[in-house]
Each structure stands twice: as structure tokens, then as C-alpha cells.
Amino acid sequence: MSSERIDRLEERLAWLQRHVVEQDKAMLEMAGQLDRMTAELKRLKQRSEASSANAEAEPADERPPHY
């Protein structure tokens, strides 16, 4: 194998390694965003459910009929 071909393969390998590292960083960032969004959605659902439960537990603003 010629040294020129070896040099090209080494350059290509280095490029691929950099590319993989960049993709790994991007995937970690996306995973972090996904975790934060999942946690926020869970908090919003819990808050909504608690609000609904409180609304159902509160007495209605109806007055009893007068006899």
C-alpha cells in the first residue's frame, strides 16, 4: 500500500473520529433536553391534576334553597 493511500486513510479516519465525537456531544445534549422536557411535563401534569382535584373538592358557589 502506498504511503499516499495510507495518509488518505489516516486523514479519513481522523475525520470520522472527530465526527463521531461531535455526534456524541450532540446526542448527549439532546438526551439532556429530553430529560428536562419530560420532567417539566410531569410537573405540569401533576400541577394540573392537583388543581382539578382542588376544584372538585371545593364547595360550589350555590346557595341552598330557602324554605
Contacts in CASP RR format, 6 or more apart in sequence:
PFRMAT RR
TARGET T0000
AUTHOR 0000-0000-0000
METHOD contacts of the structure
MODEL  1
MSSERIDRLEERLAWLQRHVVEQDKAMLEMAGQLDRMTAELKRLKQRSEA
SSANAEAEPADERPPHY
END
